[in-house]
Amino acid sequence: MSNRGNETVTEAQIAVHWQEEKYLYPSDEFVAQANMSDADIYERFGLDNFPDCFHEYADMLSWYKRWHTTLDTSDAPCWKWFVGGKINASYNCVDRHLEAYRNKAAIIYVPEPESESHEVVTYQELYVRVNEMALMLRDFAGLDTGDRVTIHMPMTPDLPVVMLACARLGVIHSVVFGGFSGKACGERIADSGSRVLITMDGYYRSGKMLDHKVKADEAVQIAADYGQHVDKVLVVRRYAGQYQSETPMIKGRDYFVDEQLAAFCGKRVDPVELPAEAPLFLMYTSGTTGRPKGCQHSIGGYLSYVTGTSKYIQDIHPEDVYWCMADIGWITGHSYIVYGPLALAATSVMYEGVPTFPDSGRPWRIAERLGVNIFHTAPTTVRMLRKSGPDEPKKYNFEFKHMTTVGEPIEPEVWRWYYDVIGKGTASIVDTWWQTETGGFLCSTMPALHPMKPGSAGPAVPGIHPTIFDEDGNTVEEGSGVAGNICIQNPWPGAFQTIWGDRDRYVQTYYAKYCRDSSSTNWQDWPYFPGDAATQAPDGYYRILGRVDDVINVAGHRLGTKELESACMTISELAEAAVVPVTDDLKGKVPDVYVSVRPESSPSKNLETAVTSAIETEIGKIARPKNVWIVPDMPKTRSGKIMRRVLASISNGSDVGDITTLANPEVVEHIRQMVQG
Ligand code: PRX
């Protein structure tokens, strides 16, 4: 697996290994109504028909001008799809549905307080709001095609409105997850070169109105420290006209969106006809070094891919009520709350708050009330709902035809509860494996075509051709069940185009490892390396084991261990910090933090608390560690490298392996006693 100096860190090593599970089959009713029940699709999307097979997805969209080149590989591995084509994502998600679906719900927004009624945004209303917002962004904020704008907003219908308004103009949006700190937001503003920040005054989490605007002030300051000036902060108010934050508005910089929109009431702006390969958005994700990576997604390729996969894998029809309980601040929300479902004229549900607020029956009351029939969530949420209200779903009258799990491996036991209790034994489940970088699904069963196997993502989706390689680039035998690094042999339209401003890092991180010829413009020479370990069973189903790099997948969200360690090192008393993943019943993995103090300082409870709060400030509460262990010294190799693998074994109660070659083996037993008692 991956090497960090001469130590080896692999989550796969500490991943739970499950038995092969029995198949479960989709119901006849599901199959009868499914968008895709023709097994020939895999032939149509075979490598023999590559890359033109993807016309099937692109043809689901409305183009101003058809492309002349399906895949341009001349700047390999920066792939360009549908070159020569002209398209607009906002037009495809909004305008083109007006004729047939003008007064159908596009978005149903459910506020967290149960006393507030939900808000229905029809396609007509979405059209009006997107137009007015786009004009405000253009004429008041001065944004133009190709500019970047950072959006740090929680779950509010204004978030997709702002995204689609940017898409209308060709402004590249960079949405930062609302739970991230002001500092994390500021770094992303600086990296993307945004001069405008769109934020919100406050929002509800677990019954409390959180002040969100306060983070904007910090973000602008941090961006300035990096040399990026923000000239306008646009503040959406949770309740128009009623500011919820205690943080003062700064004159000449901060503006209320509801006030500025008034000038554009009733006005319309034509969508800009944009090249298919122009960027639609940036989505930052964590990597192995401290700096987050801005994954750049295209308009034509990305939108084709999320539309095709939403139709076939999510089985979305316009008459479905589809609820993906992710946050739009992550790629799942971009692809499978906003762009994919809206391109298909679906009704997409958004929920503001915490799934278990005020109790674990909340999601099922929402599903019952709105008639949700497709449900999409992450294993961590399923675990949480199962723990806090195992019998709750039975009390409500809702019926899902289809359910999704995404973001991390799901234990077969948790999967079965999802199937039996939430799916009431009739819903088809897809376990979709993919990443921020990949835009859309890579592996999943096709819900009406394949049986489900708990704990396995399934075969590759149409047009995706994986191979498992060992460390040296040898192919692991297909269906052998032997673990290795899963790679994708071919490009696909949803794949990100590059890392914003850092092409070298893009090539290095995702392609260098298995590239056969770095001067080649032939896609066959550039397998894509996602950074996950996997096995393939004899039936062709893939089981994803976890990351092979220094990334911890916390509740389905990626955090780089380096990012966490740098956050710890902002505390001056610390000498060293090492962060390792520890298995957690609810969240899958969480960070365990080991720190040592400088000689002049001494360990204390306060220091432990300071480490936790440094992580919350630098990154956000999602990164909060399970434990902070203050150790006398780190286990180290003779060349002085910290042995994170040994610390991970201690945290997870597994065998520490051979430590005789360490410089300080005695410290291992000391730490083990401290952690395990
Ligand atoms: O390790 C894989 C895991 O999540 C990583 C991608 O994280 P992110 O970019 O934040 O995107 C999450 C939503 C797509 C992957 O490298 N992962 C994602 N889906 C699954 C998964 N692991 C196992 N099973 C999955 N279904």
Residues whose N, C-alpha, C, O or C-beta is under 5 A from the ligand:
A	BS01	PRX	T332 T405 V406 G407 E408 P409 D431 T432 W433 W434 Q435 T436 E437 P530 D532 I544 G546 R547 G556 H557 R558
